[in-house]
Amino acid sequence: IMHVLISEFGITHGSLLDRILPLTLAKTCEDNPTILAQLAKDINVCPVSLPDDEASGLLIEKLNELFDAIKYPNDDLKIDDKQIPVLVSKIQREASTYSFGKQLDSETISLILKAL
């Protein structure tokens, strides 16, 4: 997703990462909160006794706080609805190059783009 958006819009990597990472992690949590919960517990974001859904949510919250504290140049990303199908197609082509095609279905990509 980031490669395509950087090439299409010239937005900086860091600015784009702080927008996309929380969205993709939230999607991961919907499917399997245990993955992020374990990471949150391993890096001491929360106590190991915290339930997985709360631990994974807390990790995303802490990442958002970190990204909010970082100052980026004014990188305005404006994607209009007409651009989304074209971007989805480009992103899926790029994803298939790296064998991520099955993990990034068009609906998920569209939702992420609309949330940006």
C-alpha angles and dihedrals in degrees: 000000000000096000091055095044093047091052094043099043106018092232117159120261095237094049092049093045092056089055100043104037097065090047094050092044090052089053090049089052091054090058100035120359091177093076095058093035090059091050091049090051094044093054093042098247087137141002116281089239093065113110114256097248092052093044094051091046090050091052091054090046091052091048090052090051090051093049091047089056093054116085117218130183112267100285106175111190113192116177116178122207093252091061095052099081091049092048092046090054093049092046092050091050090050092045092052089055088062096037093251094116096108093048094052110056119181094252093054092047091049092051091050092049092049091050092055 
